[in-house]
């Protein structure tokens, strides 16, 4: 791998300092403050004893997600989504769909009939990688919510079947960088957001060329770099398992 100088001193294949604080919101069914470098996201889980109408007779439950960036999360104030004068922006809609889709890939919804797990990810400080950081923290919050639901006998068995984790990789002219901060992301020729299951399966890959195209061999190398980063994330999270 090409050696690149990074502002924070990391090697190209090194993650930012990663920290999980489960139980951050005591009133939630499950919660976690997740920090990746300067990016910080509060993830909460709320369990509702009902499902959407279209699932009323399906014998399974549902998991859905919402994502928002708090007004001061980017330095300059961002207007709140959903106000009368400000619609939810397209980026937030795309990210919350990604979070929900990613987490459902690791959940057996037939083991949670009649229940909806609402995931809320609120970015309190953004310095790159907010969507992947949200996924990583949301899974921790989900694990703790499931533990509570089992104790309350809302669930007869654990619906979590395959832990999900995510990381970003950017392509610079001189090489690939794992887990970029905002400054590195802004200068990238292309970027990838990769979501994998602990079993190794691909859940989602978003690859976007910002300046020129991404060569296939570079994509393969980026995917392998992401896989190694996710392996480390899963290892850190394993120590938190309830």
Backbone as CSV, one residue per row, in Angstrom:
resi,resn,N_x,N_y,N_z,CA_x,CA_y,CA_z,C_x,C_y,C_z
1,UNK,0.841,-1.190,0.000,0.000,0.000,0.000,0.883,1.248,0.000
2,UNK,0.534,2.238,-0.834,1.298,3.470,-0.877,1.216,4.191,0.461
3,UNK,2.380,4.703,0.927,2.385,5.425,2.179,1.968,6.874,1.939
4,UNK,0.909,7.298,2.602,0.413,8.657,2.476,0.466,9.342,3.825
5,UNK,0.765,10.621,3.789,0.763,11.398,5.026,-0.671,11.833,5.322
6,UNK,-1.147,11.537,6.531,-2.483,11.952,6.948,-2.349,12.964,8.076
7,UNK,-3.256,13.921,8.109,-3.154,15.024,9.061,-3.104,14.542,10.505
8,UNK,-3.814,13.430,10.788,-3.853,12.934,12.165,-2.782,11.878,12.450
9,UNK,-1.896,11.637,11.489,-0.789,10.718,11.706,-1.103,9.261,11.460
10,UNK,-2.321,8.945,11.056,-2.670,7.541,10.818,-2.002,7.011,9.560
11,UNK,-1.830,5.693,9.517,-1.407,5.039,8.289,-2.618,4.935,7.361
12,UNK,-2.406,4.696,6.066,-3.536,4.625,5.131,-4.592,3.584,5.509
13,UNK,-4.170,2.477,6.126,-5.108,1.412,6.473,-5.555,1.421,7.917
14,UNK,-5.423,2.555,8.597,-5.741,2.633,10.023,-7.087,3.320,10.248
15,UNK,-7.893,2.737,11.147,-9.164,3.343,11.531,-8.926,4.544,12.440
16,UNK,-9.884,5.451,12.470,-9.867,6.488,13.487,-10.148,5.859,14.852
17,UNK,-9.759,6.529,15.944,-10.118,6.006,17.265,-11.621,5.781,17.347
18,UNK,-12.016,4.578,17.760,-13.419,4.180,17.768,-13.857,3.893,19.198
19,UNK,-14.989,4.468,19.586,-15.467,4.282,20.954,-16.976,4.090,20.950
20,UNK,-17.450,3.115,21.711,-18.875,2.849,21.878,-19.247,3.036,23.350
21,UNK,-20.317,3.780,23.598,-20.824,3.952,24.959,-22.270,3.478,24.995
22,UNK,-22.504,2.176,25.276,-23.883,1.657,25.337,-24.629,2.271,26.520
23,UNK,-25.955,2.292,26.421,-26.781,2.800,27.505,-26.682,4.300,27.686
24,UNK,-26.329,5.014,26.631,-26.131,6.464,26.724,-27.430,7.198,27.047
25,UNK,-28.539,6.677,26.552,-29.863,7.248,26.829,-30.635,6.230,27.657
26,UNK,-30.785,6.484,28.942,-31.377,5.491,29.831,-32.837,5.195,29.561
27,UNK,-33.576,6.141,28.997,-35.008,5.937,28.769,-35.304,5.140,27.503
28,UNK,-34.305,4.916,26.664,-34.513,4.170,25.420,-34.460,2.671,25.672
29,UNK,-35.083,1.896,24.793,-34.974,0.441,24.892,-33.542,-0.015,24.644
30,UNK,-32.844,0.702,23.804,-31.434,0.451,23.561,-30.798,1.732,23.070
31,UNK,-29.549,1.990,23.418,-28.901,3.215,22.959,-27.391,3.042,22.961
32,UNK,-26.731,3.893,22.178,-25.274,3.878,22.118,-24.789,5.215,21.566
33,UNK,-23.828,5.805,22.243,-23.076,6.919,21.663,-21.871,6.303,20.976
34,UNK,-21.734,6.540,19.678,-20.605,5.992,18.937,-19.758,7.155,18.441
35,UNK,-18.445,7.006,18.605,-17.503,8.053,18.210,-16.428,7.442,17.317
36,UNK,-16.264,8.026,16.132,-15.202,7.628,15.210,-14.402,8.887,14.922
37,UNK,-13.259,9.031,15.598,-12.555,10.299,15.509,-13.421,11.407,16.077
38,UNK,-13.620,12.451,15.286,-14.445,13.576,15.725,-15.924,13.413,15.347
39,UNK,-16.255,12.362,14.640,-17.661,12.098,14.306,-18.329,11.408,15.482
40,UNK,-19.464,11.956,15.915,-20.182,11.402,17.060,-21.669,11.294,16.714
41,UNK,-22.235,10.134,16.997,-23.636,9.860,16.680,-24.309,9.194,17.876
42,UNK,-25.496,9.685,18.225,-26.313,9.024,19.237,-27.303,8.111,18.516
43,UNK,-27.252,6.829,18.822,-28.145,5.835,18.224,-29.085,5.296,19.303
44,UNK,-30.376,5.318,19.038,-31.349,4.790,19.991,-32.282,3.809,19.295
45,UNK,-32.838,2.909,20.095,-33.817,1.928,19.616,-35.063,2.041,20.481
46,UNK,-36.209,2.148,19.833,-37.503,2.157,20.525,-38.342,1.018,19.968
47,UNK,-38.882,0.193,20.851,-39.676,-0.962,20.424,-41.163,-0.624,20.531
48,UNK,-41.867,-0.827,19.448,-43.305,-0.584,19.410,-44.017,-1.922,19.224
49,UNK,-45.064,-2.158,20.009,-45.775,-3.442,19.939,-46.863,-3.396,18.877
50,UNK,-46.464,-3.119,17.676,-47.328,-3.142,16.497,-46.427,-3.134,15.273
51,UNK,-47.000,-3.450,14.135,-46.257,-3.443,12.879,-47.017,-2.607,11.861
52,UNK,-46.385,-2.195,10.777,-47.104,-1.482,9.718,-48.283,-2.310,9.200
53,UNK,-49.303,-1.640,8.717,-50.511,-2.325,8.256,-50.207,-3.410,7.225
54,UNK,-49.237,-3.160,6.361,-48.958,-4.135,5.310,-48.296,-5.417,5.840
55,UNK,-47.922,-5.403,7.148,-47.351,-6.600,7.775,-48.283,-7.205,8.814
56,UNK,-49.512,-6.726,8.875,-50.402,-7.117,9.976,-50.675,-8.616,10.043
57,UNK,-50.664,-9.319,8.932,-50.941,-10.759,8.941,-49.756,-11.579,8.416
58,UNK,-48.568,-10.987,8.457,-47.407,-11.652,7.867,-46.657,-12.536,8.855
59,UNK,-46.950,-12.431,10.152,-46.264,-13.253,11.139,-44.813,-12.881,11.367
60,UNK,-44.479,-11.629,11.099,-43.114,-11.177,11.352,-43.128,-9.716,11.783
61,UNK,-41.985,-9.252,12.242,-41.878,-7.878,12.689,-41.195,-7.004,11.667
62,UNK,-40.796,-5.815,12.124,-40.196,-4.855,11.196,-39.121,-4.049,11.912
63,UNK,-38.170,-3.575,11.150,-37.133,-2.688,11.658,-36.992,-1.538,10.674
64,UNK,-37.020,-0.322,11.184,-36.916,0.853,10.331,-36.005,1.876,10.980
65,UNK,-35.469,2.801,10.191,-34.493,3.745,10.724,-34.775,5.167,10.273
66,UNK,-34.384,6.112,11.129,-34.377,7.524,10.779,-33.006,8.095,11.118
67,UNK,-32.602,9.085,10.330,-31.270,9.690,10.468,-31.406,11.196,10.358
68,UNK,-30.682,11.908,11.196,-30.694,13.365,11.125,-29.374,13.914,11.621
69,UNK,-29.010,15.078,11.086,-27.845,15.802,11.566,-28.344,16.988,12.374
70,UNK,-27.898,17.086,13.610,-28.330,18.188,14.451,-27.774,19.507,13.913
71,UNK,-28.457,20.610,14.213,-28.113,21.891,13.574,-26.646,22.277,13.631
72,UNK,-25.956,22.064,14.751,-24.563,22.500,14.870,-23.559,21.399,14.544
73,UNK,-24.013,20.278,13.996,-23.127,19.122,13.804,-22.019,19.375,12.788
74,UNK,-22.220,20.315,11.869,-21.226,20.563,10.823,-20.497,21.891,10.991
75,UNK,-20.649,22.540,12.136,-19.997,23.824,12.344,-20.919,24.969,11.990
76,UNK,-21.326,25.054,10.752,-22.344,26.028,10.349,-23.708,25.401,10.581
77,UNK,-24.648,26.191,11.081,-25.940,25.639,11.462,-26.664,25.041,10.259
78,UNK,-27.125,23.814,10.437,-27.952,23.138,9.431,-29.397,23.182,9.904
79,UNK,-30.298,23.659,9.046,-31.707,23.725,9.422,-32.230,22.335,9.719
80,UNK,-33.101,22.224,10.709,-33.664,20.927,11.071,-34.558,20.402,9.959
81,UNK,-34.429,19.092,9.703,-35.317,18.448,8.729,-36.738,18.422,9.261
82,UNK,-37.710,18.427,8.338,-39.094,18.189,8.710,-39.859,19.397,9.203
83,UNK,-39.226,20.563,9.315,-39.963,21.754,9.695,-40.809,22.219,8.512
84,UNK,-41.782,23.091,8.781,-42.703,23.517,7.730,-41.973,24.155,6.554
85,UNK,-40.891,24.875,6.867,-40.170,25.566,5.800,-38.968,24.784,5.278
86,UNK,-38.665,23.638,5.908,-37.508,22.843,5.502,-37.908,21.373,5.418
87,UNK,-37.964,20.838,4.217,-38.274,19.420,4.060,-37.044,18.582,4.419
88,UNK,-37.291,17.313,4.761,-36.182,16.399,4.990,-35.364,16.306,3.706
89,UNK,-34.047,16.575,3.803,-33.250,16.605,2.576,-33.031,15.207,2.029
90,UNK,-32.759,15.155,0.723,-32.628,13.868,0.045,-31.510,13.015,0.592
91,UNK,-30.430,13.653,1.039,-29.306,12.904,1.595,-29.723,12.159,2.858
92,UNK,-30.477,12.822,3.733,-30.930,12.174,4.967,-31.835,10.986,4.654
93,UNK,-32.728,11.147,3.679,-33.626,10.055,3.293,-32.825,8.868,2.775
94,UNK,-31.832,9.150,1.924,-31.000,8.071,1.375,-30.263,7.328,2.485
95,UNK,-29.701,8.082,3.441,-28.906,7.466,4.505,-29.792,6.644,5.437
96,UNK,-30.964,7.160,5.802,-31.804,6.378,6.718,-32.313,5.110,6.055
97,UNK,-32.520,5.150,4.760,-32.904,3.919,4.052,-31.755,2.919,4.054
98,UNK,-30.539,3.425,3.875,-29.364,2.548,3.929,-29.240,1.907,5.307
99,UNK,-29.391,2.688,6.373,-29.254,2.154,7.732,-30.282,1.059,7.986
100,UNK,-31.541,1.346,7.663,-32.586,0.349,7.877,-32.357,-0.910,7.070
101,UNK,-32.003,-0.743,5.802,-31.761,-1.892,4.918,-30.591,-2.721,5.423
102,UNK,-29.522,-2.029,5.858,-28.332,-2.730,6.327,-28.623,-3.545,7.579
103,UNK,-29.299,-2.950,8.545,-29.567,-3.655,9.796,-30.533,-4.822,9.585
104,UNK,-31.517,-4.639,8.715,-32.460,-5.747,8.460,-31.762,-6.965,7.890
105,UNK,-30.627,-6.750,7.204,-29.904,-7.885,6.634,-29.369,-8.817,7.715
106,UNK,-29.198,-8.305,8.929,-28.678,-9.132,10.008,-29.715,-9.587,10.998
107,UNK,-30.994,-9.354,10.669,-32.083,-9.645,11.607,-33.066,-10.629,10.999
108,UNK,-33.531,-11.568,11.807,-34.588,-12.498,11.402,-35.916,-11.904,11.856
109,UNK,-36.608,-11.226,10.965,-37.849,-10.550,11.356,-38.959,-11.519,11.725
110,UNK,-38.840,-12.789,11.328,-39.858,-13.767,11.721,-39.757,-14.107,13.207
111,UNK,-38.620,-13.753,13.844,-38.442,-14.017,15.273,-38.922,-12.849,16.138
112,UNK,-39.513,-11.818,15.506,-40.003,-10.668,16.259,-41.409,-10.287,15.818
113,UNK,-42.339,-11.257,15.745,-43.687,-10.980,15.238,-44.400,-9.939,16.091
114,UNK,-45.076,-9.024,15.393,-45.873,-8.018,16.078,-45.093,-6.853,16.638
115,UNK,-43.779,-6.813,16.407,-42.944,-5.746,16.961,-42.269,-4.937,15.849
116,UNK,-42.160,-3.647,16.088,-41.370,-2.783,15.215,-40.233,-2.176,16.034
117,UNK,-39.021,-2.333,15.540,-37.856,-1.713,16.155,-37.542,-0.425,15.387
118,UNK,-37.704,0.701,16.052,-37.406,2.004,15.446,-35.985,2.408,15.820
119,UNK,-35.136,2.599,14.815,-33.758,3.026,15.034,-33.668,4.517,14.716
120,UNK,-33.127,5.294,15.630,-32.908,6.726,15.391,-31.427,7.031,15.535
121,UNK,-30.849,7.621,14.510,-29.439,8.001,14.519,-29.340,9.511,14.361
122,UNK,-28.857,10.179,15.392,-28.741,11.633,15.393,-27.275,12.028,15.488
123,UNK,-26.793,12.672,14.444,-25.394,13.088,14.383,-25.234,14.370,15.190
124,UNK,-24.386,14.327,16.211,-24.158,15.523,17.010,-22.875,16.237,16.593
125,UNK,-21.981,15.526,15.917,-20.791,16.153,15.349,-20.357,15.333,14.145
126,UNK,-20.158,16.019,13.011,-19.861,15.326,11.764,-18.467,15.689,11.267
127,UNK,-17.623,14.665,11.109,-16.307,14.857,10.515,-16.017,13.688,9.588
128,UNK,-17.011,13.378,8.752,-16.868,12.301,7.785,-17.370,10.970,8.307
129,UNK,-17.924,10.165,7.398,-18.334,8.805,7.737,-19.550,8.702,8.630
130,UNK,-20.482,9.662,8.555,-21.615,9.620,9.474,-22.532,8.433,9.208
131,UNK,-22.683,8.028,7.956,-23.612,6.913,7.668,-23.048,5.586,8.171
132,UNK,-21.753,5.352,7.948,-21.178,4.082,8.405,-21.052,4.066,9.927
133,UNK,-20.740,5.201,10.517,-20.668,5.280,11.978,-22.040,5.030,12.584
134,UNK,-23.088,5.543,11.946,-24.452,5.306,12.427,-24.794,3.823,12.406
135,UNK,-24.430,3.136,11.342,-24.695,1.699,11.255,-23.962,0.949,12.374
136,UNK,-22.710,1.301,12.597,-21.922,0.606,13.624,-22.490,0.825,15.022
137,UNK,-22.912,2.042,15.330,-23.499,2.317,16.634,-24.894,1.760,16.781
138,UNK,-25.670,1.793,15.703,-27.047,1.302,15.761,-27.089,-0.190,16.058
139,UNK,-26.114,-0.947,15.532,-26.120,-2.388,15.825,-25.889,-2.636,17.316
140,UNK,-25.011,-1.849,17.934,-24.777,-1.994,19.375,-26.057,-1.672,20.146
141,UNK,-26.711,-0.563,19.800,-27.963,-0.199,20.464,-29.013,-1.287,20.276
142,UNK,-29.027,-1.899,19.088,-29.990,-2.959,18.794,-29.725,-4.197,19.658
143,UNK,-28.470,-4.544,19.848,-28.143,-5.692,20.701,-28.676,-5.504,22.126
144,UNK,-28.516,-4.307,22.649,-28.977,-4.052,24.015,-30.502,-3.977,24.081
145,UNK,-31.144,-3.477,23.031,-32.609,-3.454,22.998,-33.175,-4.871,22.947
146,UNK,-32.538,-5.731,22.184,-32.988,-7.128,22.099,-32.847,-7.814,23.450
147,UNK,-31.758,-7.536,24.160,-31.586,-8.129,25.486,-32.740,-7.728,26.408
148,UNK,-33.129,-6.459,26.384,-34.247,-5.996,27.208,-35.549,-6.672,26.786
149,UNK,-35.754,-6.783,25.472,-36.991,-7.382,24.968,-37.091,-8.852,25.357
150,UNK,-35.966,-9.559,25.359,-35.964,-10.955,25.791,-36.306,-11.054,27.280
151,UNK,-35.745,-10.136,28.072,-36.024,-10.145,29.512,-37.483,-9.841,29.808
152,UNK,-38.091,-8.997,28.977,-39.508,-8.634,29.162,-40.447,-9.639,28.500
153,UNK,-39.872,-10.639,27.844,-40.623,-11.677,27.125,-41.425,-11.109,25.951
154,UNK,-40.960,-9.983,25.415,-41.523,-9.494,24.156,-41.024,-10.350,23.000
155,UNK,-39.861,-10.953,23.206,-39.280,-11.858,22.224,-39.110,-13.243,22.837
156,UNK,-39.383,-14.274,22.038,-39.189,-15.644,22.511,-37.772,-16.128,22.218
157,UNK,-37.128,-15.543,21.195,-35.758,-15.901,20.865,-35.059,-14.693,20.258
158,UNK,-33.755,-14.758,20.214,-32.952,-13.650,19.709,-33.068,-13.560,18.185
159,UNK,-33.530,-12.421,17.655,-33.669,-12.297,16.207,-32.382,-11.876,15.495
160,UNK,-31.342,-11.549,16.249,-30.098,-11.101,15.628,-29.299,-12.308,15.166
161,UNK,-29.068,-12.384,13.858,-28.460,-13.597,13.317,-27.051,-13.385,12.759
162,UNK,-26.717,-12.168,12.348,-25.426,-11.936,11.700,-25.040,-10.466,11.881
163,UNK,-24.124,-10.153,12.806,-23.771,-8.746,13.043,-23.363,-8.007,11.770
164,UNK,-23.754,-6.744,11.694,-23.503,-5.899,10.534,-22.567,-4.761,10.937
165,UNK,-21.600,-4.439,10.083,-20.709,-3.310,10.335,-20.367,-2.640,9.012
166,UNK,-19.855,-1.406,9.096,-19.632,-0.619,7.886,-18.409,0.276,8.046
167,UNK,-17.821,0.650,6.894,-16.685,1.569,6.901,-16.594,2.232,5.525
168,UNK,-15.911,3.366,5.475,-15.696,4.066,4.210,-14.239,3.935,3.776
169,UNK,-14.031,4.018,2.465,-12.698,4.052,1.871,-12.723,5.119,0.785
170,UNK,-11.666,5.944,0.709,-11.570,6.913,-0.371,-10.329,6.646,-1.203
171,UNK,-10.414,7.052,-2.461,-9.344,6.847,-3.422,-8.712,8.199,-3.743
172,UNK,-7.468,8.355,-3.347,-6.700,9.531,-3.712,-5.723,9.149,-4.814
173,UNK,-5.166,10.128,-5.473,-4.234,9.842,-6.561,-3.072,8.975,-6.099
174,UNK,-2.640,9.164,-4.850,-1.485,8.425,-4.344,-1.844,7.107,-3.673
175,UNK,-3.128,6.812,-3.487,-3.490,5.554,-2.854,-4.825,5.605,-2.146
176,UNK,-5.163,4.515,-1.491,-6.439,4.369,-0.798,-6.294,4.718,0.674
177,UNK,-7.358,5.300,1.232,-7.383,5.654,2.647,-8.618,5.041,3.298
178,UNK,-8.400,4.330,4.394,-9.493,3.744,5.164,-10.051,4.758,6.149
179,UNK,-11.378,4.759,6.311,-12.063,5.546,7.335,-11.670,7.023,7.278
180,UNK,-11.945,7.704,6.164,-11.502,9.090,6.006,-12.281,10.058,6.889
181,UNK,-11.603,11.161,7.270,-12.320,12.253,7.900,-12.875,13.151,6.794
182,UNK,-13.538,14.231,7.167,-14.214,15.060,6.170,-13.234,15.675,5.178
183,UNK,-12.082,16.142,5.654,-11.112,16.772,4.754,-10.592,15.785,3.715
184,UNK,-10.335,14.550,4.137,-9.860,13.528,3.200,-10.951,13.150,2.217
185,UNK,-12.173,13.082,2.692,-13.293,12.727,1.832,-13.512,13.773,0.745
186,UNK,-13.382,15.033,1.110,-13.631,16.118,0.163,-12.612,16.161,-0.961
187,UNK,-11.414,15.622,-0.725,-10.358,15.658,-1.732,-10.277,14.373,-2.549
188,UNK,-11.152,13.427,-2.279,-11.055,12.106,-2.904,-11.488,12.122,-4.364
189,UNK,-10.843,11.259,-5.137,-11.263,11.054,-6.515,-12.516,10.195,-6.577
190,UNK,-12.657,9.296,-5.627,-13.854,8.462,-5.516,-13.961,7.976,-4.084
191,UNK,-15.167,7.584,-3.698,-15.341,7.082,-2.339,-16.275,5.890,-2.335
192,UNK,-16.072,5.018,-1.339,-16.883,3.818,-1.182,-17.378,3.731,0.257
193,UNK,-18.639,3.391,0.402,-19.211,3.028,1.692,-19.549,1.550,1.610
194,UNK,-18.956,0.767,2.494,-19.066,-0.686,2.422,-19.726,-1.210,3.692
195,UNK,-20.760,-2.033,3.527,-21.453,-2.667,4.648,-21.336,-4.172,4.471
196,UNK,-20.800,-4.849,5.492,-20.615,-6.294,5.429,-21.219,-6.962,6.658
197,UNK,-21.565,-8.226,6.506,-21.992,-9.043,7.637,-20.777,-9.734,8.232
198,UNK,-20.871,-10.088,9.506,-19.761,-10.767,10.169,-19.412,-12.077,9.474
199,UNK,-20.405,-12.709,8.860,-20.168,-13.964,8.145,-19.371,-13.755,6.858
200,UNK,-19.187,-12.485,6.455,-18.387,-12.185,5.274,-19.185,-11.721,4.081
201,UNK,-20.505,-11.888,4.105,-21.331,-11.502,2.973,-21.430,-9.992,2.801
202,UNK,-21.574,-9.564,1.557,-21.738,-8.144,1.245,-23.193,-7.755,1.453
203,UNK,-23.423,-6.716,2.237,-24.764,-6.182,2.463,-25.032,-5.016,1.526
204,UNK,-24.070,-4.106,1.405,-24.256,-2.924,0.559,-22.893,-2.347,0.221
205,UNK,-22.739,-1.900,-1.009,-21.546,-1.173,-1.426,-21.997,0.025,-2.243
206,UNK,-21.648,1.214,-1.781,-21.918,2.438,-2.525,-20.575,2.969,-3.015
207,UNK,-20.361,2.960,-4.309,-19.101,3.433,-4.885,-19.396,4.574,-5.844
208,UNK,-18.783,5.717,-5.601,-19.068,6.904,-6.396,-17.773,7.563,-6.839
209,UNK,-17.651,7.790,-8.145,-16.500,8.519,-8.678,-16.813,10.009,-8.648
210,UNK,-15.981,10.759,-7.957,-16.172,12.200,-7.872,-15.382,12.935,-8.953
211,UNK,-14.196,12.435,-9.259,-13.320,13.059,-10.257,-12.744,11.948,-11.135
212,UNK,-13.324,11.728,-12.279,-12.896,10.641,-13.141,-13.561,9.337,-12.742
213,UNK,-13.091,8.246,-13.305,-13.678,6.941,-13.032,-12.796,6.126,-12.089
214,UNK,-13.383,5.100,-11.519,-12.686,4.224,-10.582,-12.301,2.938,-11.305
215,UNK,-11.013,2.655,-11.489,-10.594,1.433,-12.182,-11.050,0.190,-11.419
216,UNK,-11.434,-0.867,-12.117,-11.915,-2.079,-11.446,-10.920,-2.643,-10.432
217,UNK,-9.615,-2.628,-10.767,-8.625,-3.173,-9.841,-8.528,-2.318,-8.575
218,UNK,-8.770,-1.023,-8.693,-8.763,-0.138,-7.532,-9.983,-0.422,-6.656
219,UNK,-11.101,-0.696,-7.300,-12.315,-1.049,-6.553,-12.088,-2.319,-5.743
220,UNK,-11.469,-3.316,-6.348,-11.202,-4.573,-5.647,-10.302,-4.349,-4.444
221,UNK,-9.269,-3.528,-4.617,-8.362,-3.232,-3.504,-9.072,-2.468,-2.392
222,UNK,-9.951,-1.542,-2.781,-10.704,-0.765,-1.787,-11.643,-1.665,-0.997
223,UNK,-12.260,-2.617,-1.678,-13.171,-3.534,-1.001,-12.419,-4.403,0.005
224,UNK,-11.232,-4.841,-0.345,-10.438,-5.651,0.577,-9.963,-4.820,1.770
225,UNK,-9.616,-3.555,1.535,-9.225,-2.673,2.630,-10.402,-2.458,3.574
226,UNK,-11.587,-2.269,3.002,-12.795,-2.112,3.821,-13.073,-3.372,4.623
227,UNK,-12.890,-4.526,4.012,-13.139,-5.789,4.716,-12.240,-5.924,5.941
228,UNK,-10.981,-5.523,5.817,-10.062,-5.591,6.952,-10.474,-4.595,8.040
229,UNK,-10.900,-3.399,7.633,-11.365,-2.419,8.609,-12.594,-2.899,9.354
230,UNK,-13.521,-3.511,8.651,-14.744,-4.023,9.279,-14.430,-5.170,10.219
231,UNK,-13.462,-5.984,9.867,-13.049,-7.059,10.781,-12.619,-6.476,12.125
232,UNK,-11.888,-5.374,12.087,-11.434,-4.741,13.327,-12.599,-4.113,14.095
233,UNK,-13.527,-3.515,13.382,-14.699,-2.922,14.033,-15.505,-4.005,14.739
234,UNK,-15.716,-5.116,14.067,-16.468,-6.222,14.672,-15.757,-6.747,15.916
235,UNK,-14.447,-6.796,15.866,-13.683,-7.278,17.029,-13.839,-6.336,18.209
236,UNK,-13.823,-5.029,17.961,-14.006,-4.064,19.057,-15.396,-4.157,19.639
237,UNK,-16.388,-4.342,18.775,-17.759,-4.409,19.251,-18.043,-5.686,20.003
238,UNK,-17.354,-6.760,19.661,-17.610,-8.054,20.301,-17.416,-7.977,21.800
239,UNK,-16.501,-7.126,22.243,-16.238,-6.994,23.670,-17.388,-6.318,24.416
240,UNK,-18.287,-5.664,23.662,-19.415,-4.956,24.270,-20.666,-5.815,24.362
241,UNK,-20.661,-6.961,23.716,-21.878,-7.765,23.601,-22.493,-8.005,24.982
242,UNK,-23.819,-7.746,25.097,-24.483,-7.949,26.420,-24.463,-9.406,26.853
